[in-house]
Amino acid sequence: MRLPLALAGALLAMPAVAHDSTLPLNGEETVEHRHFGEELWELLLPEAEASADITVDGNTRRIRANGYPVKPPGRFPNRNNPHAISKKNYNLKVPMRPRKSGRVTAAQGAVFGIAVNGVVMDPGTAEFWRGDRRSGWNYEALGGACKLGLDRYNAHVQPDGTYHYHGIPTGVLASEGGRSVPALIGFAADGFPIYGPYGYSDPKSKSTVRKLKSSYRVKNGTRPGGPGGRYNGKFTQDWAYVAGAGDLDRCNGRFAVTPEFPDGTYHYVLTDTFPFIPRCWMGSPDSSFLRLKRPGHRGDADDGDATVDFAALTDNSDAAVTLVQAQGGRPPRFLPGGRPPPPGAGRGPGPRHGGMPPGGGRPGGRSPCSGS
């Protein structure tokens, strides 16, 4: 009797997740098929006391949440992530009818958006080569060099207890329809919707669903400084946007029809390759999202200067360097004569994300990142 009672108790204790009645969300019932052993294991984990309320107030969409996922998260603290989850009190807002601002605003180092379960999306890390923010070489959370204690939902915990996603929130994706339809899984700070990696093959009409591809590629050649070696994707600065190389624009978005927007809408797409979660906004991020992080970690990238072609990537041109710097969260800056500054110039030190002390090691001298 203990297992049925425990299961019934878990179902009764799970709070309802409200959402905008004028914009229904797909697949509120989970569609993922799971082994009985997984369900039993989750009964032994702490209850996921999720709370997310998405409502409409005039021309504003309001999102109130405690930052705790519906599906039980992984174990925190863990060997590679020493922080415990703490509930938050998010009170966020975005426009109901977002518009492109005419420029690209870099989101690296800021909260990009929030999933429908109330968990924020924060793709950047504070892990730098040799622990030195001034080096300009920022490790990617999913680049393979860092052990950051991510759970199976591509999430972990910041020093202040914030549970957040670094990649596709697989639990939300399964609940919202997975591969069967374009799945609405959240909203960006500028108000545009965020979808999973699958979209209609014809963006103009309901059609076959396929996985969409990012237009970012690893640069060719050798890094000009810092860790040296060939570009291999372990650092944010190893990547550059190549117009037309995939299905999505520089902010990992496109205009297409979706189940919620049959006439089409611009929306962001989460991908299983870089940038995973977009690193820039096409609209203007609301200040309620920007206040979630301390100031000084975002900049604007000029929309007209961020496109490079394959030729630019092969010779490490100034255009490619400028782009990578912009996508790393800083606006393009130039020295006298039009030369870009060296990577990391003018940046202040200070870890934020993983709580690493100077020198790159965790307490006790152990570093979560290795190799180049």
C-alpha positions in Angstrom: 0.0 0.0 0.0 2.9 2.4 0.6 3.7 2.9 -3.1 0.1 3.6 -4.2 -0.4 6.0 -1.3 2.9 7.7 -2.0 2.0 8.1 -5.7 -1.5 9.4 -4.8 0.0 11.9 -2.3 2.5 13.1 -4.9 -0.3 13.7 -7.4 -2.5 15.5 -4.9 0.4 17.7 -3.7 1.3 18.8 -7.2 0.0 22.4 -7.7 -1.7 23.4 -10.9 0.3 25.5 -13.3 -1.8 28.4 -14.6 -1.1 30.1 -17.9 -2.5 32.7 -20.3 -6.0 31.5 -21.4 -5.7 33.5 -24.6 -2.6 31.6 -25.6 -3.1 27.9 -24.7 0.0 25.8 -24.2 0.3 22.4 -25.8 0.7 19.1 -24.1 0.1 19.9 -20.5 0.1 16.1 -19.8 3.4 14.4 -20.0 3.9 12.3 -23.1 7.3 10.8 -22.3 7.4 7.0 -21.8 9.4 6.0 -18.7 10.5 2.9 -17.0 8.8 2.0 -13.7 12.2 2.2 -11.9 12.5 5.9 -12.8 9.1 6.7 -11.4 10.0 4.8 -8.2 13.3 6.7 -7.9 11.5 10.0 -8.2 9.2 9.1 -5.3 12.3 8.8 -3.2 13.5 12.3 -4.2 12.4 15.5 -2.4 9.0 16.7 -3.7 9.2 19.3 -6.5 7.2 22.2 -5.0 6.9 24.1 -8.3 4.9 27.2 -8.6 4.4 29.1 -11.9 1.6 31.5 -12.8 1.5 33.1 -16.3 -1.3 35.6 -16.8 -2.3 38.5 -19.0 -2.7 42.1 -17.7 -3.6 44.4 -20.6 -0.7 44.5 -23.0 1.6 42.7 -20.5 2.3 39.1 -19.8 3.1 38.6 -16.1 5.1 35.6 -14.9 5.2 34.8 -11.2 7.2 31.8 -10.1 9.3 30.3 -7.3 12.0 29.0 -9.7 11.4 25.3 -8.7 10.8 22.8 -11.5 7.7 20.6 -11.8 9.8 17.5 -12.3 12.1 16.6 -9.4 15.5 18.0 -10.2 18.8 16.2 -9.8 20.7 15.9 -6.5 22.0 19.3 -5.3 24.5 19.8 -3.8 26.6 17.3 -5.8 30.2 16.5 -6.4 30.6 19.2 -9.1 28.0 21.7 -7.9 28.2 22.5 -4.2 25.1 24.7 -4.0 21.6 23.8 -2.7 18.4 24.9 -4.5 16.5 27.8 -2.8 13.0 29.0 -3.9 12.8 32.4 -5.5 10.1 35.0 -5.8 10.1 35.9 -9.5 7.7 38.7 -10.5 8.5 39.2 -14.2 6.8 40.8 -17.1 7.1 40.9 -20.9 5.1 42.6 -23.6 2.2 40.6 -25.1 3.0 41.9 -28.5 6.8 42.1 -28.7 8.6 43.9 -31.5 12.0 43.7 -32.9 14.0 46.7 -31.8 16.1 47.1 -34.9 19.3 46.0 -33.1 20.7 42.9 -31.5 21.1 43.1 -27.7 23.7 40.7 -26.3 22.3 38.4 -23.5 25.5 36.7 -22.4 25.8 37.0 -18.7 22.1 37.7 -18.3 18.9 35.7 -17.8 17.6 35.1 -21.3 14.1 33.9 -20.5 12.0 31.7 -18.3 10.4 28.3 -19.0 6.7 27.7 -18.5 7.6 25.8 -15.3 9.1 28.9 -13.8 12.8 28.0 -14.1 15.0 30.6 -15.7 17.3 30.1 -18.7 20.8 31.4 -18.1 23.3 30.0 -20.7 26.5 31.8 -19.7 29.0 30.7 -17.1 31.6 32.4 -14.9 34.3 29.8 -15.6 37.2 31.3 -17.5 40.5 30.0 -18.7 42.8 29.8 -15.7 40.0 31.4 -13.6 40.8 34.8 -15.1 37.8 36.8 -16.4 40.2 39.3 -18.0 41.5 36.5 -20.3 38.4 36.8 -22.4 38.1 33.0 -22.8 34.9 31.8 -21.3 34.2 28.1 -20.9 30.9 26.8 -22.3 28.7 24.9 -19.9 28.0 22.2 -22.5 31.4 22.4 -24.2 32.9 19.3 -22.6 35.7 21.0 -20.7 33.8 21.7 -17.5 32.2 19.5 -14.9 29.5 21.8 -13.5 27.2 19.2 -12.0 24.3 19.5 -14.5 21.3 17.2 -14.0 19.6 15.3 -16.7 17.5 18.4 -17.5 20.6 20.5 -18.4 20.3 22.5 -15.2 22.2 23.2 -12.1 22.4 25.7 -9.2 24.1 29.1 -8.8 25.7 30.1 -5.5 22.6 32.0 -4.5 20.5 28.9 -4.9 19.0 29.7 -8.4 18.2 26.6 -10.3 18.6 27.4 -14.0 18.9 25.8 -17.5 22.1 25.8 -19.6 20.5 23.9 -22.5 17.2 22.4 -23.7 15.0 21.7 -20.6 14.3 18.1 -21.6 11.6 17.6 -19.0 9.6 20.6 -20.2 10.1 19.6 -23.8 8.7 16.1 -23.2 5.7 17.6 -21.4 4.9 20.1 -24.1 4.9 17.6 -27.0 8.5 16.8 -27.7 9.1 16.0 -31.3 5.5 15.8 -32.4 4.8 19.5 -32.7 6.7 22.8 -32.3 6.7 22.9 -28.5 6.3 26.3 -26.7 8.4 26.0 -23.6 8.9 29.6 -22.4 9.2 33.3 -23.0 12.3 35.4 -23.6 12.9 38.6 -21.7 11.8 40.6 -24.7 8.5 38.8 -24.9 9.1 36.6 -27.9 8.1 33.0 -27.3 10.8 30.2 -26.9 10.3 26.9 -28.7 12.0 23.5 -28.5 14.4 22.3 -31.3 11.7 20.9 -33.6 9.8 23.2 -36.0 7.7 22.9 -39.2 9.9 22.2 -42.2 7.9 24.9 -44.1 7.9 28.0 -41.9 4.9 29.3 -43.7 2.5 26.5 -43.0 1.8 23.5 -40.8 4.0 20.8 -42.3 6.4 18.0 -41.4 8.2 18.6 -38.1 12.0 18.4 -38.2 14.9 19.4 -35.9 16.1 22.9 -36.7 19.8 23.7 -37.0 21.7 26.6 -35.5 23.8 28.8 -37.9 26.8 28.9 -35.5 30.0 27.1 -36.5 33.3 26.4 -34.8 35.9 28.8 -36.2 38.7 27.3 -38.3 42.3 27.8 -37.3 44.1 28.4 -34.1 43.2 30.7 -31.1 45.3 33.9 -31.3 45.9 33.9 -27.5 44.7 32.6 -24.2 44.6 28.8 -24.1 46.0 28.6 -27.7 45.3 25.5 -29.7 42.7 24.9 -32.4 39.2 26.2 -31.9 37.1 23.2 -30.7 34.0 24.6 -29.2 35.0 24.5 -25.5 35.0 28.3 -25.2 32.2 30.7 -26.2 34.8 32.6 -28.2 35.4 29.4 -30.4 32.1 30.0 -32.1 30.9 32.4 -34.8 27.6 33.1 -36.6 27.6 32.1 -40.3 24.6 33.6 -42.1 22.6 30.9 -43.9 24.6 28.0 -42.5 21.5 26.7 -40.7 17.8 27.4 -40.2 18.1 30.2 -37.6 19.4 33.7 -37.3 22.1 35.0 -35.0 19.8 35.0 -32.0 18.8 31.4 -32.8 15.3 32.6 -34.0 13.1 32.6 -37.0 9.7 33.7 -38.2 7.3 30.7 -38.6 3.8 29.4 -37.9 3.3 27.4 -34.7 0.3 25.8 -33.1 -0.2 28.9 -30.9 0.5 31.4 -33.7 -1.1 30.0 -36.9 -0.4 33.2 -38.7 3.2 33.1 -37.7 5.5 34.8 -35.2 9.1 35.5 -34.6 10.3 33.1 -31.9 13.5 31.7 -30.5 14.6 28.1 -30.8 16.6 26.1 -28.3 19.1 23.8 -30.0 21.3 20.8 -29.0 24.4 22.6 -30.4 25.8 26.1 -29.8 24.3 28.5 -28.7 21.9 26.0 -27.0 20.0 28.9 -25.4 20.2 32.1 -27.4 22.9 34.6 -26.5 21.1 37.7 -27.8 17.6 39.3 -28.1 16.0 40.7 -31.2 13.6 42.8 -29.1 14.1 44.9 -25.9 14.5 42.9 -22.7 12.3 44.0 -19.9 14.0 45.5 -16.9 12.4 42.9 -14.6 14.7 40.2 -16.1 17.8 42.4 -16.2 17.4 43.1 -12.4 17.8 39.3 -11.8 21.5 39.8 -12.2 23.8 42.4 -11.0 24.5 45.2 -13.6 27.4 45.3 -15.9 27.0 41.9 -17.6 25.3 42.8 -20.9 26.0 44.9 -23.9 24.5 45.8 -27.3 25.8 44.3 -30.5 25.3 46.3 -33.7 22.9 44.3 -35.9 24.7 45.4 -39.1 28.2 44.2 -38.2 27.7 40.7 -36.8 27.5 38.7 -40.0 30.6 36.9 -41.3 31.1 34.3 -44.0 33.2 31.1 -44.1 36.2 33.0 -45.6 36.2 35.3 -42.6 36.5 32.3 -40.3 39.4 30.8 -42.0 41.8 33.7 -41.6 40.7 35.0 -38.1 39.6 38.3 -39.6 38.7 41.4 -37.5 35.1 40.8 -38.4 35.2 37.3 -36.9 37.0 38.6 -33.8 34.5 41.4 -33.4 31.5 39.0 -33.7 32.9 36.6 -31.1 33.5 39.5 -28.7 29.9 40.7 -29.2 28.4 37.3 -28.7 30.5 37.0 -25.5 28.4 39.7 -24.0 30.4 42.9 -24.8 29.6 45.4 -27.5 32.3 45.7 -30.3 34.9 48.3 -29.3 37.8 49.5 -31.4 41.2 51.0 -30.6 42.6 54.0 -32.6 43.0 53.0 -36.2 40.0 50.7 -36.2 41.6 47.7 -34.6 39.6 45.5 -32.2 41.0 45.4 -28.7 42.7 42.2 -27.5 40.4 39.6 -25.9 39.4 40.6 -22.4 40.7 44.2 -22.5 39.0 46.4 -20.0 37.1 43.6 -18.3 37.1 43.3 -14.5 37.8 40.1 -12.7 35.4 38.3 -10.4 33.6 35.0 -10.7 29.8 35.0 -10.6 28.3 31.7 -11.7 30.1 28.8 -10.1 31.6 30.5 -7.1 35.2 29.8 -8.2 38.0 31.5 -6.3 40.9 33.2 -8.1 43.1 30.8 -10.0 40.3 28.7 -11.4 40.0 26.2 -8.6 37.1 25.3 -6.3 37.7 25.4 -2.6 40.5 23.0 -2.0 42.2 23.8 -5.3 40.1 21.6 -7.6 39.1 23.1 -10.9 35.9 22.1 -12.7 37.4 22.8 -16.1 40.4 21.3 -17.9 42.0 21.3 -21.3 41.7 23.6 -24.3 
